[in-house]
């Protein structure tokens, strides 16, 4: 009976560690996704701003040539 109880306690301990590891992994994955999304947003914003700058330069050249 004691052997079965020790065996069940060992299984329970392993399950607890697996659940804790899974939760920590999900949290870190979520944080990583948020960081990656912010980097993508930053790159997209930068690209749009560069396009606007280029268009303004072209408009400025057209205005100065008149």
Secondary structure as a PSIPRED ss2 file (coil, helix, strand):
# PSIPRED VFORMAT (PSIPRED V4.0)

   1 X C   1.000  0.000  0.000
   2 X H   0.000  1.000  0.000
   3 X H   0.000  1.000  0.000
   4 X H   0.000  1.000  0.000
   5 X H   0.000  1.000  0.000
   6 X H   0.000  1.000  0.000
   7 X H   0.000  1.000  0.000
   8 X H   0.000  1.000  0.000
   9 X H   0.000  1.000  0.000
  10 X H   0.000  1.000  0.000
  11 X H   0.000  1.000  0.000
  12 X H   0.000  1.000  0.000
  13 X H   0.000  1.000  0.000
  14 X H   0.000  1.000  0.000
  15 X H   0.000  1.000  0.000
  16 X H   0.000  1.000  0.000
  17 X H   0.000  1.000  0.000
  18 X H   0.000  1.000  0.000
  19 X H   0.000  1.000  0.000
  20 X H   0.000  1.000  0.000
  21 X H   0.000  1.000  0.000
  22 X H   0.000  1.000  0.000
  23 X H   0.000  1.000  0.000
  24 X H   0.000  1.000  0.000
  25 X H   0.000  1.000  0.000
  26 X H   0.000  1.000  0.000
  27 X H   0.000  1.000  0.000
  28 X H   0.000  1.000  0.000
  29 X H   0.000  1.000  0.000
  30 X H   0.000  1.000  0.000
  31 X H   0.000  1.000  0.000
  32 X H   0.000  1.000  0.000
  33 X H   0.000  1.000  0.000
  34 X H   0.000  1.000  0.000
  35 X H   0.000  1.000  0.000
  36 X H   0.000  1.000  0.000
  37 X H   0.000  1.000  0.000
  38 X H   0.000  1.000  0.000
  39 X H   0.000  1.000  0.000
  40 X H   0.000  1.000  0.000
  41 X H   0.000  1.000  0.000
  42 X H   0.000  1.000  0.000
  43 X H   0.000  1.000  0.000
  44 X H   0.000  1.000  0.000
  45 X H   0.000  1.000  0.000
  46 X H   0.000  1.000  0.000
  47 X H   0.000  1.000  0.000
  48 X H   0.000  1.000  0.000
  49 X H   0.000  1.000  0.000
  50 X H   0.000  1.000  0.000
  51 X H   0.000  1.000  0.000
  52 X H   0.000  1.000  0.000
  53 X H   0.000  1.000  0.000
  54 X H   0.000  1.000  0.000
  55 X H   0.000  1.000  0.000
  56 X H   0.000  1.000  0.000
  57 X H   0.000  1.000  0.000
  58 X H   0.000  1.000  0.000
  59 X H   0.000  1.000  0.000
  60 X H   0.000  1.000  0.000
  61 X H   0.000  1.000  0.000
  62 X H   0.000  1.000  0.000
  63 X H   0.000  1.000  0.000
  64 X H   0.000  1.000  0.000
  65 X H   0.000  1.000  0.000
  66 X C   1.000  0.000  0.000
